[in-house]
Amino acid sequence: MDLSSRSIAIIIALLVGGVLTAFAWIAPTLPFREAFLGAGVTVAACFLLVYLSFEALIFQEINNIYAGLEHIKRKEFRRLSNKFLFRPEPLKRMRDEILQMAERKQREIDELRRLQELRREFLADVSHELKTPIFAAQGFVHTVLEEGAEMDEFIRDKFLRKAANSLDALDALVHDLVTISQLEKGVIRMRRKVFDVVELVQELFELLEQKAAERHVHLELFPPTTPPGGLRVLADRNRIRQVLINLIDNAIKHGREGGHVVVSLHESGKNVRLEVRDDGAGIPKEHQHRIFERFYRIDKSRSRDSGGSGLGLAISKHIVEAHKSSIRVHSEVGQGTALEFKLPKPRKAAALQKEE
């Protein structure tokens, strides 16, 4: 039975008052010994009543607090949802506040543990990414130094080129790490200008044409006809170029060999929607929310060369978000993947040529 403090106080007052009234009524007719005994019984009854009231008001609530904390430790937050209603009793209010505070702290602890795990994964990935090109370049250079003049000139040049390629990969990785760190801190500002996004896509098709030809992938722009004056947007051209290179390059790598990569451009109100679609194996649902994490790979068995550094999509996400937009993923296993984002159209060509 859940009684409030007022209810228990009223019950105690009525019982004590009744006992005292009865004792006062019958006490004058009793001898001293029986009156003393009656007084003792009255004191004992009052003691029991007060003790039981404290047991109900305080100790039971303390036990409830401990029980609630156990639920929080077990992350059984739903069992506490009906406990946080406003109550006038101070002990119960204190209990609710303690449980709410404990729940918040538990969630903070869980978040810190998650961030610590992500930090460990990030450090492990970074060390692996840095170690691979360093060891490769180190091996080629030491081989050339040890062989010296005895090494064939063609072999020496080949080893030196491989060492240079490894160092170039290391430089690109460090540059990407610096870029994503600056983007996350907000150090890099987007220099927005008006430009033709159709012209940019055609430029990138020419740049990536050879890589697409190696996998017999056909690059397509949709719609194929360009509107008069092109399709103009207000954005940082160099950064959007970096985003589209990452998206198209990933589509070529992970799309079906001999398939198609389609870049679609559609006007949507005040924005232009850009979509890069491939016809590859698709991304399972459980991986779609993680593909923008740094160094995350769906297929852990893929080599670093074929899978890239794992920073391209993370950088792209931050660049698009800096343009007040977001990248959306649409993918079904066996049906390909589409990544899309929006860019604003310019309002007045003369006024929007200014840099941020």
VOPAGU-2260 file (C-alpha; in pm, 1 decimal, decimal comma):
REM VOPAGU-2260
SITE   aa  ch    i         X         Y         Z
SITE  MET   A    0       0,0       0,0       0,0
SITE  ASP   A    1     152,8     334,7    -112,6
SITE  LEU   A    2      52,6     599,8     145,3
SITE  SER   A    3     165,3     961,4     133,6
SITE  SER   A    4     332,8    1134,2     429,7
SITE  ARG   A    5      13,5    1328,6     502,5
SITE  SER   A    6    -195,1    1010,7     512,2
SITE  ILE   A    7      43,5     839,8     751,5
SITE  ALA   A    8      58,2    1150,6     974,9
SITE  ILE   A    9    -323,3    1163,1     994,1
SITE  ILE   A   10    -346,1     792,2    1076,6
SITE  ILE   A   11     -82,1     826,3    1352,0
SITE  ALA   A   12    -256,7    1133,1    1497,8
SITE  LEU   A   13    -593,3     956,3    1503,2
SITE  LEU   A   14    -451,8     641,4    1661,6
SITE  VAL   A   15    -247,0     824,5    1923,9
SITE  GLY   A   16    -537,8    1056,6    1998,6
SITE  GLY   A   17    -771,9     762,3    2033,0
SITE  VAL   A   18    -538,5     573,3    2264,4
SITE  LEU   A   19    -476,3     878,1    2484,3
SITE  THR   A   20    -846,6     960,0    2498,5
SITE  ALA   A   21    -931,1     606,5    2599,5
SITE  PHE   A   22    -653,5     601,8    2858,4
SITE  ALA   A   23    -764,3     936,3    3004,7
SITE  TRP   A   24   -1123,1     810,5    3030,3
SITE  ILE   A   25   -1042,3     491,3    3213,4
SITE  ALA   A   26    -727,3     602,7    3403,5
SITE  PRO   A   27    -904,8     769,5    3706,0
SITE  THR   A   28   -1081,8     445,6    3790,6
SITE  LEU   A   29    -761,9     238,1    3782,2
SITE  PRO   A   30    -516,0     176,2    4062,4
SITE  PHE   A   31    -161,3     315,6    4022,3
SITE  ARG   A   32     -15,2     -13,7    3909,8
SITE  GLU   A   33    -266,9     -68,1    3630,1
SITE  ALA   A   34    -244,0     299,0    3527,7
SITE  PHE   A   35     136,0     272,8    3501,9
SITE  LEU   A   36      98,3     -43,4    3296,7
SITE  GLY   A   37    -153,8     131,2    3069,6
SITE  ALA   A   38      84,7     422,3    3020,7
SITE  GLY   A   39     357,9     179,2    2922,6
SITE  VAL   A   40     129,4      13,4    2669,5
SITE  THR   A   41      41,8     355,7    2526,2
SITE  VAL   A   42     410,2     450,7    2491,0
SITE  ALA   A   43     488,2     116,4    2323,6
SITE  ALA   A   44     196,9     157,6    2083,5
SITE  CYS   A   45     308,3     510,6    1993,6
SITE  PHE   A   46     664,4     386,2    1947,2
SITE  LEU   A   47     549,0     113,4    1709,0
SITE  LEU   A   48     333,0     355,9    1515,5
SITE  VAL   A   49     614,6     610,6    1476,5
SITE  TYR   A   50     867,9     339,2    1391,1
SITE  LEU   A   51     642,1     189,3    1127,8
SITE  SER   A   52     575,2     533,8     981,0
SITE  PHE   A   53     949,2     600,9     949,5
SITE  GLU   A   54     992,0     255,7     800,5
SITE  ALA   A   55     724,8     331,9     540,2
SITE  LEU   A   56     835,4     689,9     469,5
SITE  ILE   A   57    1213,7     671,3     478,6
SITE  PHE   A   58    1355,7     320,3     472,5
SITE  GLN   A   59    1115,3     194,3     208,4
SITE  GLU   A   60    1198,2     492,3     -14,1
SITE  ILE   A   61    1571,6     435,2      37,1
SITE  ASN   A   62    1524,9      74,0     -66,0
SITE  ASN   A   63    1335,8     195,2    -372,1
SITE  ILE   A   64    1626,3     427,5    -457,0
SITE  TYR   A   65    1871,1     137,9    -440,5
SITE  ALA   A   66    1639,2     -74,2    -651,7
SITE  GLY   A   67    1618,3     205,0    -907,5
SITE  LEU   A   68    1995,6     239,0    -917,7
SITE  GLU   A   69    2021,9    -133,4    -984,2
SITE  HIS   A   70    1788,7     -91,4   -1281,7
SITE  ILE   A   71    2009,1     189,3   -1409,8
SITE  LYS   A   72    2321,2     -25,4   -1374,8
SITE  ARG   A   73    2145,1    -290,9   -1580,1
SITE  LYS   A   74    2033,3     -19,7   -1826,8
SITE  GLU   A   75    1669,1    -106,7   -1766,8
SITE  PHE   A   76    1556,2     253,7   -1815,7
SITE  ARG   A   77    1205,2     160,6   -1927,3
SITE  ARG   A   78    1119,4      29,5   -1583,7
SITE  LEU   A   79    1186,9     376,3   -1445,4
SITE  SER   A   80     979,3     569,9   -1696,4
SITE  ASN   A   81     666,2     567,5   -1479,3
SITE  LYS   A   82     853,9     674,1   -1165,8
SITE  PHE   A   83     941,8    1028,9   -1268,5
SITE  LEU   A   84     605,7    1198,6   -1213,6
SITE  PHE   A   85     588,0    1500,9    -986,3
SITE  ARG   A   86     523,6    1408,8    -626,0
SITE  PRO   A   87     480,0    1643,7    -331,8
SITE  GLU   A   88     667,3    1418,2     -86,9
SITE  PRO   A   89    1028,8    1539,2     -42,6
SITE  LEU   A   90    1178,8    1191,4      -9,3
SITE  LYS   A   91    1012,8    1070,6    -324,9
SITE  ARG   A   92    1117,5    1385,5    -509,4
SITE  MET   A   93    1472,3    1329,5    -388,2
SITE  ARG   A   94    1452,4     968,8    -506,7
SITE  ASP   A   95    1338,6    1074,7    -853,1
SITE  GLU   A   96    1613,2    1335,1    -878,6
SITE  ILE   A   97    1878,6    1082,7    -772,7
SITE  LEU   A   98    1755,6     831,3   -1028,1
SITE  GLN   A   99    1744,1    1092,0   -1303,2
SITE  MET   A  100    2096,1    1207,4   -1220,6
SITE  ALA   A  101    2220,8     849,5   -1208,2
SITE  GLU   A  102    2058,5     778,1   -1543,8
SITE  ARG   A  103    2226,3    1083,0   -1700,0
SITE  LYS   A  104    2564,9     986,0   -1555,9
SITE  GLN   A  105    2524,5     629,3   -1678,2
SITE  ARG   A  106    2451,9     753,5   -2029,2
SITE  GLU   A  107    2755,3     982,3   -2012,4
SITE  ILE   A  108    2971,4     689,8   -1902,5
SITE  ASP   A  109    2839,9     477,7   -2189,6
SITE  GLU   A  110    2913,3     761,0   -2435,6
SITE  LEU   A  111    3267,1     803,2   -2297,7
SITE  ARG   A  112    3326,7     430,3   -2333,8
SITE  ARG   A  113    3202,9     443,7   -2692,5
SITE  LEU   A  114    3430,1     738,9   -2772,3
SITE  GLN   A  115    3723,3     564,1   -2607,7
SITE  GLU   A  116    3660,7     257,3   -2822,4
SITE  LEU   A  117    3643,9     475,5   -3134,2
SITE  ARG   A  118    3969,0     642,9   -3028,8
SITE  ARG   A  119    4141,2     305,5   -2991,0
SITE  GLU   A  120    4014,7     196,4   -3331,6
SITE  PHE   A  121    4124,3     526,0   -3487,2
SITE  LEU   A  122    4476,7     503,9   -3341,4
SITE  ALA   A  123    4508,4     143,1   -3456,4
SITE  ASP   A  124    4392,8     234,0   -3808,4
SITE  VAL   A  125    4617,9     539,2   -3830,3
SITE  SER   A  126    4921,9     343,6   -3713,8
SITE  HIS   A  127    4848,3      73,0   -3970,1
SITE  GLU   A  128    4792,4     323,3   -4249,9
SITE  LEU   A  129    5115,4     506,2   -4170,5
SITE  LYS   A  130    5315,3     190,2   -4116,4
SITE  THR   A  131    5232,1      34,9   -4454,5
SITE  PRO   A  132    5383,9     302,4   -4685,9
SITE  ILE   A  133    5672,1     372,5   -4446,7
SITE  PHE   A  134    5779,0       7,3   -4434,1
SITE  ALA   A  135    5739,1     -26,9   -4810,7
SITE  ALA   A  136    5953,6     277,9   -4887,2
SITE  GLN   A  137    6204,2     176,9   -4620,7
SITE  GLY   A  138    6240,2    -171,2   -4769,6
SITE  PHE   A  139    6296,5     -47,5   -5125,3
SITE  VAL   A  140    6547,3     220,2   -5018,9
SITE  HIS   A  141    6747,1     -16,0   -4796,3
SITE  THR   A  142    6757,1    -273,5   -5075,6
SITE  VAL   A  143    6902,4     -15,2   -5316,3
SITE  LEU   A  144    7156,0      97,6   -5054,0
SITE  GLU   A  145    7266,4    -255,5   -4972,3
SITE  GLU   A  146    7304,7    -365,3   -5334,1
SITE  GLY   A  147    7467,7     -39,5   -5439,5
SITE  ALA   A  148    7658,9     -45,0   -5764,9
SITE  GLU   A  149    7596,4    -417,4   -5811,4
SITE  MET   A  150    7222,8    -361,0   -5870,4
SITE  ASP   A  151    7100,3    -339,9   -6225,6
SITE  GLU   A  152    7008,3      17,2   -6320,9
SITE  PHE   A  153    6660,6     -80,8   -6436,9
SITE  ILE   A  154    6587,6    -266,6   -6110,1
SITE  ARG   A  155    6726,2      22,7   -5904,7
SITE  ASP   A  156    6505,7     273,2   -6083,4
SITE  LYS   A  157    6206,6      42,4   -6038,8
SITE  PHE   A  158    6267,0      14,2   -5663,5
SITE  LEU   A  159    6316,3     388,9   -5628,7
SITE  ARG   A  160    5990,2     455,1   -5815,1
SITE  LYS   A  161    5808,4     217,2   -5581,2
SITE  ALA   A  162    5962,2     389,5   -5280,1
SITE  ALA   A  163    5854,9     726,5   -5422,6
SITE  ASN   A  164    5500,4     596,2   -5478,3
SITE  SER   A  165    5485,2     475,9   -5117,5
SITE  LEU   A  166    5602,6     814,8   -4991,5
SITE  ASP   A  167    5346,6     987,8   -5215,2
SITE  ALA   A  168    5075,4     768,0   -5062,5
SITE  LEU   A  169    5203,8     856,9   -4715,5
SITE  ASP   A  170    5196,4    1227,8   -4801,9
SITE  ALA   A  171    4839,2    1198,6   -4932,8
SITE  LEU   A  172    4731,4    1015,6   -4616,6
SITE  VAL   A  173    4883,8    1277,7   -4386,7
SITE  HIS   A  174    4724,1    1551,7   -4597,2
SITE  ASP   A  175    4382,8    1382,2   -4565,2
SITE  LEU   A  176    4425,9    1346,5   -4188,9
SITE  VAL   A  177    4511,8    1714,8   -4156,1
SITE  THR   A  178    4216,8    1808,4   -4378,3
SITE  ILE   A  179    3960,7    1608,4   -4183,8
SITE  SER   A  180    4097,0    1739,2   -3853,3
SITE  GLN   A  181    4063,3    2097,8   -3976,1
SITE  LEU   A  182    3714,7    2031,9   -4109,6
SITE  GLU   A  183    3601,5    1887,4   -3777,5
SITE  LYS   A  184    3740,2    2189,9   -3591,1
SITE  GLY   A  185    3581,4    2430,8   -3838,0
SITE  VAL   A  186    3918,5    2583,2   -3929,3
SITE  ILE   A  187    3862,5    2546,3   -4304,5
SITE  ARG   A  188    3605,0    2790,7   -4438,5
SITE  MET   A  189    3411,0    2725,5   -4754,6
SITE  ARG   A  190    3486,2    2985,0   -5025,2
SITE  ARG   A  191    3150,3    2994,9   -5197,9
SITE  LYS   A  192    3128,6    3113,8   -5558,1
SITE  VAL   A  193    2884,4    3063,2   -5842,2
SITE  PHE   A  194    2992,0    2792,9   -6088,3
SITE  ASP   A  195    2844,6    2550,7   -6339,4
SITE  VAL   A  196    2817,8    2205,4   -6180,8
SITE  VAL   A  197    2761,2    2039,1   -6522,5
SITE  GLU   A  198    3096,5    2168,8   -6642,0
SITE  LEU   A  199    3259,3    2040,2   -6322,0
SITE  VAL   A  200    3116,7    1689,1   -6367,5
SITE  GLN   A  201    3231,7    1675,1   -6730,5
SITE  GLU   A  202    3578,8    1783,1   -6618,4
SITE  LEU   A  203    3587,7    1500,3   -6363,1
SITE  PHE   A  204    3471,4    1245,7   -6620,7
SITE  GLU   A  205    3775,9    1334,1   -6831,3
SITE  LEU   A  206    4000,1    1305,0   -6524,7
SITE  LEU   A  207    3864,3     962,4   -6420,8
SITE  GLU   A  208    3809,9     825,2   -6770,2
SITE  GLN   A  209    4121,7     609,7   -6767,6
SITE  LYS   A  210    4044,2     459,2   -6426,6
SITE  ALA   A  211    3690,7     379,0   -6543,7
SITE  ALA   A  212    3825,8     221,9   -6864,9
SITE  GLU   A  213    4040,9     -17,6   -6659,3
SITE  ARG   A  214    3720,7    -169,9   -6519,4
SITE  HIS   A  215    3522,1    -114,1   -6839,6
SITE  VAL   A  216    3286,6     119,1   -6651,4
SITE  HIS   A  217    3086,7     370,9   -6853,0
SITE  LEU   A  218    3047,7     717,8   -6699,9
SITE  GLU   A  219    2715,3     887,4   -6770,3
SITE  LEU   A  220    2566,5    1228,6   -6697,5
SITE  PHE   A  221    2190,0    1251,8   -6650,5
SITE  PRO   A  222    2009,3    1428,4   -6800,9
SITE  PRO   A  223    2244,2    1418,0   -7100,5
SITE  THR   A  224    2129,6    1757,2   -7232,5
SITE  THR   A  225    2267,1    2063,8   -7057,3
SITE  PRO   A  226    2023,4    2349,0   -6985,0
SITE  PRO   A  227    2105,8    2685,3   -7146,3
SITE  GLY   A  228    2371,9    2859,3   -6938,8
SITE  GLY   A  229    2450,0    2538,6   -6752,5
SITE  LEU   A  230    2331,6    2443,9   -6401,8
SITE  ARG   A  231    2476,4    2695,2   -6160,6
SITE  VAL   A  232    2522,0    2650,9   -5787,0
SITE  LEU   A  233    2670,0    2854,3   -5501,9
SITE  ALA   A  234    2942,5    2652,4   -5330,7
SITE  ASP   A  235    3316,0    2606,5   -5285,3
SITE  ARG   A  236    3410,4    2464,9   -5625,6
SITE  ASN   A  237    3738,4    2305,2   -5516,0
SITE  ARG   A  238    3577,9    2132,8   -5217,8
SITE  ILE   A  239    3277,9    2009,3   -5416,1
SITE  ARG   A  240    3523,2    1886,9   -5677,9
SITE  GLN   A  241    3693,4    1686,2   -5401,3
SITE  VAL   A  242    3358,9    1540,6   -5290,5
SITE  LEU   A  243    3256,5    1437,0   -5643,2
SITE  ILE   A  244    3598,7    1283,1   -5711,4
SITE  ASN   A  245    3562,5    1070,0   -5397,0
SITE  LEU   A  246    3207,4     963,0   -5479,6
SITE  ILE   A  247    3272,1     885,6   -5846,9
SITE  ASP   A  248    3600,8     709,2   -5769,1
SITE  ASN   A  249    3425,9     489,9   -5508,9
SITE  ALA   A  250    3146,8     414,7   -5757,6
SITE  ILE   A  251    3404,6     303,3   -6014,8
SITE  LYS   A  252    3587,5      84,9   -5760,6
SITE  HIS   A  253    3284,1     -79,7   -5604,6
SITE  GLY   A  254    3047,8     -81,0   -5901,2
SITE  ARG   A  255    2999,1    -375,9   -6132,3
SITE  GLU   A  256    3285,5    -433,7   -6374,5
SITE  GLY   A  257    3157,7    -341,1   -6717,7
SITE  GLY   A  258    2869,3    -150,7   -6560,9
SITE  HIS   A  259    2762,3     211,8   -6539,9
SITE  VAL   A  260    2826,1     502,2   -6304,6
SITE  VAL   A  261    2558,9     770,4   -6341,2
SITE  VAL   A  262    2587,4    1124,4   -6207,2
SITE  SER   A  263    2241,2    1284,5   -6195,7
SITE  LEU   A  264    2176,5    1656,9   -6159,8
SITE  HIS   A  265    1824,5    1776,8   -6081,9
SITE  GLU   A  266    1685,8    2116,5   -5989,1
SITE  SER   A  267    1473,7    2097,5   -5674,5
SITE  GLY   A  268    1324,7    2429,9   -5567,8
SITE  LYS   A  269    1607,5    2649,4   -5444,5
SITE  ASN   A  270    1859,8    2366,3   -5463,3
SITE  VAL   A  271    2034,6    2137,2   -5709,9
SITE  ARG   A  272    2038,9    1770,0   -5613,6
SITE  LEU   A  273    2353,2    1576,8   -5710,4
SITE  GLU   A  274    2346,2    1196,6   -5710,2
SITE  VAL   A  275    2620,5     944,9   -5789,5
SITE  ARG   A  276    2486,0     595,0   -5856,3
SITE  ASP   A  277    2659,6     266,6   -5935,3
SITE  ASP   A  278    2526,0     -80,6   -6015,9
SITE  GLY   A  279    2750,6    -276,3   -5781,7
SITE  ALA   A  280    2684,7    -519,1   -5497,9
SITE  GLY   A  281    2522,8    -258,7   -5273,8
SITE  ILE   A  282    2573,2    -190,2   -4903,5
SITE  PRO   A  283    2398,4    -396,9   -4632,9
SITE  LYS   A  284    2169,1    -200,2   -4402,7
SITE  GLU   A  285    2383,5    -258,1   -4093,5
SITE  HIS   A  286    2682,2     -85,0   -4258,6
SITE  GLN   A  287    2511,6     214,7   -4418,6
SITE  HIS   A  288    2526,6     438,7   -4109,2
SITE  ARG   A  289    2900,0     371,8   -4066,2
SITE  ILE   A  290    3045,4     419,2   -4413,6
SITE  PHE   A  291    3127,0     784,4   -4335,5
SITE  GLU   A  292    3342,5     691,1   -4036,7
SITE  ARG   A  293    3716,1     732,4   -4074,5
SITE  PHE   A  294    3894,1     416,4   -4199,9
SITE  TYR   A  295    3571,8     213,0   -4188,2
SITE  ARG   A  296    3557,1     -74,6   -4436,5
SITE  ILE   A  297    3264,1    -303,0   -4505,4
SITE  ASP   A  298    3489,5    -579,5   -4635,1
SITE  LYS   A  299    3774,9    -608,2   -4383,8
SITE  SER   A  300    3962,2    -842,8   -4616,8
SITE  ARG   A  301    4005,1    -580,2   -4888,5
SITE  SER   A  302    4358,4    -455,0   -4931,6
SITE  ARG   A  303    4445,0     -95,9   -4858,2
SITE  ASP   A  304    4529,0     -36,0   -5221,1
SITE  SER   A  305    4193,7    -155,2   -5349,2
SITE  GLY   A  306    3994,9     -11,5   -5062,4
SITE  GLY   A  307    4166,1     326,1   -5034,7
SITE  SER   A  308    4258,9     496,8   -4709,5
SITE  GLY   A  309    3902,7     506,4   -4582,9
SITE  LEU   A  310    3905,8     884,7   -4538,4
SITE  GLY   A  311    3741,0     993,9   -4863,9
SITE  LEU   A  312    3379,9     957,4   -4752,5
SITE  ALA   A  313    3453,3    1104,5   -4409,8
SITE  ILE   A  314    3605,6    1414,3   -4570,3
SITE  SER   A  315    3317,2    1436,1   -4818,4
SITE  LYS   A  316    3064,4    1422,4   -4534,2
SITE  HIS   A  317    3228,3    1713,6   -4351,4
SITE  ILE   A  318    3256,8    1924,0   -4669,1
SITE  VAL   A  319    2889,7    1873,3   -4755,2
SITE  GLU   A  320    2783,8    1949,8   -4397,5
SITE  ALA   A  321    2989,6    2270,0   -4411,1
SITE  HIS   A  322    2760,3    2365,8   -4703,1
SITE  LYS   A  323    2456,7    2319,5   -4473,8
SITE  SER   A  324    2360,8    1993,7   -4643,6
SITE  SER   A  325    2404,8    1621,2   -4583,6
SITE  ILE   A  326    2492,2    1309,9   -4782,7
SITE  ARG   A  327    2219,3    1047,5   -4800,8
SITE  VAL   A  328    2274,8     682,3   -4881,3
SITE  HIS   A  329    2028,6     474,0   -5083,1
SITE  SER   A  330    2142,8     116,4   -5129,5
SITE  GLU   A  331    2006,4    -235,2   -5161,2
SITE  VAL   A  332    2217,5    -549,3   -5168,4
SITE  GLY   A  333    2258,0    -658,2   -5530,0
SITE  GLN   A  334    2101,3    -337,7   -5666,5
SITE  GLY   A  335    2381,3     -83,8   -5637,2
SITE  THR   A  336    2434,1     227,6   -5428,4
SITE  ALA   A  337    2339,0     592,5   -5467,0
SITE  LEU   A  338    2485,2     882,2   -5267,6
SITE  GLU   A  339    2319,7    1221,0   -5298,2
SITE  PHE   A  340    2343,6    1572,2   -5156,8
SITE  LYS   A  341    2206,8    1917,7   -5235,6
SITE  LEU   A  342    2369,6    2252,0   -5314,8
SITE  PRO   A  343    2194,3    2590,5   -5319,5
SITE  LYS   A  344    2128,9    2777,2   -5642,4
SITE  PRO   A  345    2245,0    3140,5   -5660,1
SITE  ARG   A  346    1981,0    3408,5   -5606,2
SITE  LYS   A  347    2145,2    3704,2   -5777,3
SITE  ALA   A  348    2452,5    3648,1   -5986,7
SITE  ALA   A  349    2604,7    3986,9   -5910,8
SITE  ALA   A  350    2561,6    3971,6   -5533,9
SITE  LEU   A  351    2664,4    3611,2   -5489,4
SITE  GLN   A  352    3009,8    3632,9   -5644,8
SITE  LYS   A  353    3154,5    3739,3   -5312,2
SITE  GLU   A  354    3360,2    3496,1   -5113,6
SITE  GLU   A  355    3258,8    3410,5   -4759,7
